[in-house]
């Protein structure tokens, strides 16, 4: 087995053959007949010819809890805009299409991700390009390990006439590292449009790179003019700490997305988050797995600053993530949610 990840990069011809033979029918088969001239009517009453396509990008480091937030976003998009027009992408799932992925996962698991990532990133870009050429709505989940990829995708959607909305998960490293261990040892598969990834243990290096990448992606959202229309910063329990929308090309709030994400990562845990973390730690300790105890001790050290009494500290109020139920939903709170393409009258 070659230990060099670069040796597993596929040729252009083989990569495209896999994309056309396997990825297109499985990931984008529901869009095979969709075009800008499709006369069907979406649930909100717009014809395809007049609708502005929507791209919702959900970013959070591995283990942050994207599988908690994505279903709420997906259900709301389908309710508002229809299922047959939606392409749901989970960036990491494209690794499973690489012919060496499953072998590496069983024999050299630490090599599986770096060896297959270059082709997976290329396939995701190709799939997103196909979806956007058909003016499909898009929900894309990304760990932001390569924040430049996120920026390129956001720009592409904007250039092709999309409304671009972003949800950023602001989750402390202690909770996302705990989430990785819980997912692996409790054998919780990641969700995804085609069944998700096999259960695997993400290396801390990968986690830390994506943890840093989220801040870089947040900086792009805040600073790149004319790309992102709306953004929310969400905690692991789908509570919103920050929301903003561009009006006339400018953000409405003085403070930025990076500052909001950084502040939420330092914010003391809520009662619910504390309880969930304690239960996860307890279950993992009871498994009595060799070598796991030291990792749990590291996580407990990271948790200590987040378990202080927050009553004397000043933090923005948290609100439940708000998503519209219809084009005229009077209960929708734009200060704690995403419009999902539904504009105010």
C-alpha positions, 0 to 999 in steps of 0.5 A, a space after each residue: 500500500 503506497 503511503 503517499 496520498 498524491 499517488 491516489 489522485 485519479 487521471 482526468 479521464 478516470 475521474 470524469 468517467 466516475 463522475 458521469 457513471 456513478 455520481 451524476 445519476 446518484 447525486 443529481 438524478 432527480 434533476 435530470 429533467 430540470 431546466 430553466 424552462 421547466 413550467 412547473 410551479 413551486 409551492 410558493 407559487 413561482 414558476 421556474 422561469 421566474 424564480 431566483 435559484 437558492 444556494 444555502 451553504 452550511 459550514 461547521 468544523 467536523 463534529 460541530 453538528 451539521 447533521 442537526 441543522 441540515 435537516 431543518 434547512 432541507 425540510 424548509 427548502 422542500 416545503 417552500 420550493 419543492 423537492 425535485 428542484 433541490 440538490 443536497 451536497 455533503 462535501 465529504 461523501 464524495 470521497 466514497 466514490 473513489 475506488 480506493 476509499 473503502 480499502 484504505 478505510 479498512 486497512 489504512 484509515 488515516 490515509 483514506 481521507 488525504 488520499 481521496 480528498 483531491 478527487 472528492 473536491 473536484 467532484 463536488 465542484 463538478 456536481 455543483 456546476 451541473 446543479 447550477 447550470 440547471 438552476 436547481 436549488 442547493 443545500 451544501 454542507 461543508 467542514 470548511 477544511 479548504 475554505 478556498 473551495 467554499 469561497 469558489 462555490 459561493 462565487 460560482 452560485 452568485 455569478 450564475 444568478 443565485 441568492 446565496 444564504 449561509 449558516 455558520 455553526 459556532 461550536 467550541 472545539 471541545 464540543 466538536 471533538 467530543 462529537 467526533 468521538 461520540 459519532 465514531 464509538 456510538 457508530 452514528 453515521 453521518 447523514 447525506 443525500 445518498 446514505 452518508 459516509 461510513 463511520 470513521 474516526 476523524 484525526 484531530 489534525 483534520 478537525 483543527 484544520 476545519 476549525 480554523 477554516 470556518 473562521 476563514 470562511 466566515 471572513 469571506 462571508 463578511 468581507 467579499 462584496 456582492 456574494 452572500 445575501 444573508 447569514 446566521 451564526 448558529 450554535 450546536 443546538 440550533 440557537 441563533 446568536 447572530 443574523 445579518 442581511 445585505 440591503 443595498 449591497 451593505 450588511 446591516 450590522 456593524 459587528 461582523 461574522 468572524 467576531 460573532 463566531 469567535 464570541 460564541 466559541 468562547 461563550 459558556 455552554 447553555 444548560 442543554 449543551 452542558 447536560 448533553 456533553 456530560 452524558 456523552 462523556 459518561 457514555 464514552 467512559 463507560 465503554 472503557 476503550 483503551 486509549 480513549 481516557 486520555 482524549 476525554 481528559 483533554 476534552 474535559 480540560 477544554 470544557 472547563 472555561 465553558 462551564 463557568 457561570 454566565 449570569 454575570 457576563 454579557 452575551 447576545 440573546 439566543 433565539 431558535 433558528 427561524 425558517 419560513 413555513 410559507 411565502 407569507 409566514 408572519 411568524 418568521 423572524 428574520 433576525 434569527 433565521 434565513 429567508 430561503 429566498 422568500 423576500 418580504 413584500 
